[in-house]
């Protein structure tokens, strides 16, 4: 078994990569369900299962990595860089995706007009996640659970209360989506990447694989047989019972996912591609919807109505296309990088003379 490089634990990259692939899969299956392709019950089970774990996994990984980033840059600089990046990406990709959705409205499940695009206080599609990340960034810096003390304790308690109160809701306005996920960011920041690495390194691979499989399968069983509310979807009837089962199922699924990704990270020859996706997860998130929607439109017009064939084509393409787009636009990277963060190349010696 190959050991991972000590300077980087790629298990967190892999976790983010897996989470992002599942985000793509979830958005694809939601579009198919809206187009009446496949069994609605199958779509419901898969959708709930994915929403229970994929974004909590991503949030926990971000939380684990945040303390070092804040301490390295300083809270003020970290906030400036992070908030400006997210706002820039939100505005640019709202315009790009919104334009695509307006132009393809005749073939879409839900029509979109230019007012929807320009109403930036009400994010379109998956773009709600950019303002959500802005809110999560502010909360992490304000609470700073890795530093301890009264502020961290009180702040953490408040975040837990707010997250549980918002569990199973899906607000539509800027910064209000995904509030139930805040507890996962704070939990990750409280744990810290150093402690996470030390503990996970002591667990044998077979234990991680078996425990991870039990967690993932157990959450599926709960979704099938119990009233389970996922943190960020609002179509399940909210109740105390559904919230409790939802929290339990999410914890089991997230623990299982991290166990499996930690085990997979110990075999970098097979996991490097997923780690690459994880390192470019934001690019995948921003550009994937246009691909899943486009593939669905084309296949439906060709008469293809098999759910799994749609998924098998749409998901790989929707992951691959953003990665290629990010790669080919690096000489002119403004789709993914704000102009003020693009490093200017030094002038050639002849030109400078």
C-alpha positions in Angstrom: 0.0 0.0 0.0 1.3 3.4 -1.0 1.5 6.0 1.8 0.3 9.5 1.1 2.6 12.4 1.2 2.9 13.8 4.7 2.5 17.4 3.6 -1.0 16.8 2.3 -3.8 14.6 3.4 -5.7 14.0 0.1 -8.6 12.3 2.0 -10.2 15.8 2.3 -9.8 16.5 -1.4 -11.3 13.1 -2.1 -14.2 13.8 0.2 -14.9 17.1 -1.5 -14.6 15.4 -4.9 -17.1 12.6 -3.9 -19.4 15.2 -2.5 -19.3 17.2 -5.7 -19.9 14.2 -8.0 -23.0 13.4 -5.8 -24.1 17.0 -6.2 -24.0 16.6 -10.0 -25.9 13.3 -9.7 -28.5 14.8 -7.5 -29.2 17.8 -9.7 -29.4 15.4 -12.7 -31.9 13.1 -11.1 -34.0 16.1 -9.9 -34.2 17.4 -13.5 -35.2 13.9 -14.7 -37.9 13.6 -12.0 -39.3 17.0 -13.0 -39.4 15.7 -16.6 -41.3 12.6 -15.5 -38.4 10.3 -16.4 -38.0 7.3 -14.1 -39.8 6.2 -10.9 -40.7 9.1 -8.6 -40.2 6.9 -5.5 -36.7 5.8 -6.7 -35.9 9.5 -7.4 -37.2 10.5 -3.9 -35.0 7.9 -2.1 -31.9 8.8 -4.1 -32.5 12.5 -3.7 -33.0 12.3 0.1 -30.0 10.1 0.5 -27.8 12.4 -1.5 -29.1 15.6 0.3 -28.4 14.0 3.7 -24.7 13.6 3.1 -23.2 15.3 0.1 -23.2 19.0 1.3 -22.6 18.1 5.0 -19.5 16.2 3.8 -18.4 19.2 1.8 -19.1 21.6 4.7 -17.2 19.4 7.2 -14.2 19.3 4.9 -14.2 23.1 4.5 -14.5 23.5 8.2 -11.6 21.2 8.9 -9.4 23.3 6.5 -10.5 26.8 7.5 -8.7 27.4 10.8 -5.2 27.0 9.2 -6.3 29.3 6.4 -7.6 32.0 8.7 -4.5 31.8 11.0 -2.2 31.9 8.0 -3.7 34.9 6.3 -5.3 36.7 9.3 -9.1 37.0 9.7 -9.4 40.3 7.9 -7.5 39.3 4.8 -9.1 35.9 4.7 -12.6 37.5 4.8 -11.7 40.0 2.1 -10.3 37.4 -0.3 -13.0 34.8 0.3 -16.0 37.1 0.2 -14.8 39.0 -2.9 -14.2 35.7 -4.7 -17.6 34.2 -3.9 -19.5 37.4 -4.8 -17.6 37.7 -8.1 -18.3 34.1 -9.0 -21.9 34.5 -8.0 -22.5 37.5 -10.3 -20.5 36.1 -13.2 -22.1 32.7 -13.2 -25.6 34.0 -12.5 -25.2 35.9 -15.8 -23.7 33.0 -17.7 -26.2 30.3 -16.5 -29.1 32.7 -16.5 -28.4 33.6 -20.2 -28.2 29.9 -21.0 -31.5 29.2 -19.2 -33.3 32.0 -20.9 -32.2 30.8 -24.3 -33.2 27.2 -23.6 -36.5 28.0 -21.9 -38.6 26.4 -24.7 -37.1 23.0 -23.7 -36.8 23.5 -20.0 -38.9 22.0 -17.1 -39.2 25.5 -15.6 -39.2 28.6 -17.8 -36.7 31.4 -16.9 -36.9 35.0 -18.1 -34.5 37.9 -17.8 -36.1 39.3 -14.7 -35.2 36.0 -13.0 -31.6 36.4 -14.0 -31.4 40.1 -12.9 -33.1 39.5 -9.6 -29.8 38.7 -7.9 -31.5 38.7 -4.4 -33.2 35.5 -5.4 -30.5 33.0 -6.7 -31.3 30.9 -9.7 -30.8 27.1 -9.6 -27.7 26.0 -7.7 -26.3 29.5 -7.4 -27.7 29.8 -3.9 -24.6 28.0 -2.7 -22.3 31.0 -3.4 -24.1 33.3 -0.9 -24.4 30.4 1.5 -20.6 30.0 1.4 -20.3 33.7 2.2 -22.6 33.3 5.2 -20.6 30.2 6.3 -17.4 32.1 6.0 -18.6 35.0 8.2 -19.9 32.5 10.8 -16.7 30.6 10.9 -14.6 33.7 11.4 -17.0 35.1 14.0 -17.3 31.9 16.1 -13.7 30.7 15.6 -14.3 27.4 17.5 -10.7 26.3 17.1 -9.6 29.1 19.4 -11.8 28.1 22.3 -13.1 30.5 25.0 -16.5 31.9 25.8 -17.1 33.3 22.3 -16.5 30.0 20.7 -18.7 28.1 23.1 -21.6 30.6 22.9 -21.3 30.9 19.2 -21.2 27.1 18.7 -24.3 26.7 20.8 -26.2 29.3 18.8 -25.1 27.8 15.5 -26.4 24.4 16.6 -29.7 25.8 17.6 -30.1 27.8 14.4 -29.1 24.9 12.2 -31.6 22.5 13.9 -34.3 25.1 13.6 -33.6 25.5 9.9 -33.3 21.7 9.2 -35.5 20.7 6.3 -36.1 24.2 5.0 -35.2 25.6 1.6 -35.5 29.4 1.5 -35.1 31.1 -1.8 -33.4 34.4 -1.0 -29.7 35.5 -1.0 -27.8 34.0 1.9 -30.8 32.2 3.5 -30.3 28.8 1.9 -28.4 26.0 3.6 -28.6 27.4 7.1 -28.9 23.9 8.5 -25.4 23.2 7.1 -23.7 25.8 9.3 -23.3 23.3 12.2 -21.1 21.1 9.9 -18.7 23.9 9.1 -18.4 24.8 12.8 -18.0 21.1 13.8 -15.2 20.7 11.2 -13.4 23.9 12.4 -13.7 22.7 16.1 -12.2 19.3 15.2 -9.4 20.7 13.1 -7.5 19.0 10.4 -4.5 18.1 12.7 -6.7 16.1 15.1 -8.6 14.5 12.2 -5.4 13.3 10.6 -4.0 11.9 13.8 -7.1 10.0 14.7 -7.9 8.7 11.2 -4.3 7.5 10.8 -4.6 5.2 13.7 -7.7 3.4 12.3 -6.9 0.3 10.2 -8.1 0.3 6.6 -10.5 -2.7 7.0 -12.2 -1.0 10.0 -12.7 2.2 7.9 -14.1 0.2 5.0 -16.5 -1.9 7.0 -17.6 1.0 9.3 -18.0 3.3 6.3 -20.1 0.7 4.4 -22.3 0.2 7.5 -22.8 4.0 7.8 -23.8 4.5 4.1 -26.0 1.5 3.9 -27.6 2.3 7.3 -28.6 5.8 6.1 -30.2 4.3 2.9 -32.2 1.9 5.1 -33.4 4.8 7.2 -34.4 6.9 4.2 -36.5 3.9 2.8 -38.2 3.0 6.1 -38.4 6.2 8.2 -39.6 9.8 7.9 -36.2 11.4 7.2 -35.8 15.1 6.6 -32.6 16.1 4.8 -31.0 19.4 5.9 -31.6 21.5 2.8 -34.7 20.2 1.1 -38.1 21.5 2.0 -40.5 19.0 0.3 -40.6 16.6 3.3 -43.2 17.5 5.9 -41.3 19.0 8.8 -41.8 17.4 12.2 -39.7 16.7 15.3 -39.6 13.0 14.3 -38.4 13.7 10.8 -35.8 16.1 12.0 -34.4 13.7 14.6 -34.2 10.9 12.2 -32.7 13.2 9.6 -29.9 14.3 11.9 -29.2 10.7 12.9 -29.1 9.6 9.3 -26.9 12.5 8.2 -24.4 11.8 11.0 -24.2 8.2 10.1 -23.9 8.9 6.4 -21.2 11.6 6.8 -19.2 9.4 9.2 -19.4 6.6 6.7 -18.4 8.8 3.8 -15.3 10.1 5.6 -14.3 6.6 6.7 -14.5 5.4 3.1 -12.7 8.4 1.6 -10.0 8.1 4.2 -9.5 4.5 3.3 -9.5 5.3 -0.4 -6.9 8.0 0.1 -4.4 5.4 1.2 -4.4 4.1 -2.4 -3.4 7.3 -4.3 -3.0 5.5 -7.6 -6.7 4.8 -7.8 -8.0 7.9 -5.9 -5.9 10.7 -7.5 -8.5 11.6 -10.1 -11.2 12.0 -7.4 -8.8 14.2 -5.4 -8.3 16.3 -8.5 -12.1 16.8 -8.8 -12.1 17.8 -5.1 -9.4 20.4 -5.7 -11.5 21.9 -8.5 -14.9 21.3 -6.9 -16.0 24.9 -7.1 -15.4 24.9 -10.9 -17.5 21.8 -11.2 -20.3 23.2 -9.1 -20.5 26.4 -11.1 -20.6 24.9 -14.6 -22.3 21.5 -14.2 -26.0 22.4 -14.4 -25.8 23.6 -18.0 -24.4 20.2 -19.0 -26.9 18.1 -17.1 -29.8 20.1 -18.4 -28.4 20.1 -22.0 -27.8 16.3 -21.9 -31.4 15.8 -20.7 -32.9 18.0 -23.4 -30.9 16.2 -26.1 -31.7 12.7 -24.9 -35.4 13.4 -24.4 -35.6 14.8 -28.0 -33.9 11.6 -29.2 -36.5 9.5 -27.3 -34.3 8.2 -24.5 -36.3 7.8 -21.3 -34.2 5.4 -19.3 -33.2 7.0 -16.0 -29.9 5.2 -15.5 -28.8 5.8 -19.1 -29.5 9.5 -18.6 -27.5 9.5 -15.4 -24.7 7.4 -16.9 -24.2 10.0 -19.7 -25.0 13.3 -17.9 -23.0 12.9 -14.7 -19.6 12.1 -16.2 -20.0 14.8 -18.8 -21.1 17.3 -16.3 -18.0 16.6 -14.1 -15.6 16.5 -17.0 -16.7 19.6 -18.9 -16.1 22.1 -16.1 -12.7 20.6 -15.5 -11.8 21.0 -19.2 -13.2 24.5 -19.2 -11.2 25.5 -16.2 -8.1 24.0 -17.8 -8.4 25.6 -21.2 -9.3 29.1 -19.8 -6.2 29.3 -17.6 -4.6 31.8 -19.9 -7.7 34.0 -19.5 -9.1 32.7 -16.2 -11.8 35.2 -15.4 -14.6 32.6 -15.4 -13.2 31.3 -12.2 -10.8 33.9 -10.9 -11.5 37.6 -10.2 -9.4 40.0 -12.3 -7.7 41.5 -9.2 -6.4 38.0 -8.2 -4.9 37.1 -11.6 -1.1 37.3 -11.4 0.3 39.3 -14.2 3.1 37.7 -16.1 6.5 39.5 -16.1 7.2 41.3 -19.4 9.8 39.5 -21.7 13.3 40.9 -21.4 13.3 42.2 -24.9 10.1 44.1 -24.4 11.3 45.5 -21.1 14.5 46.7 -22.6 
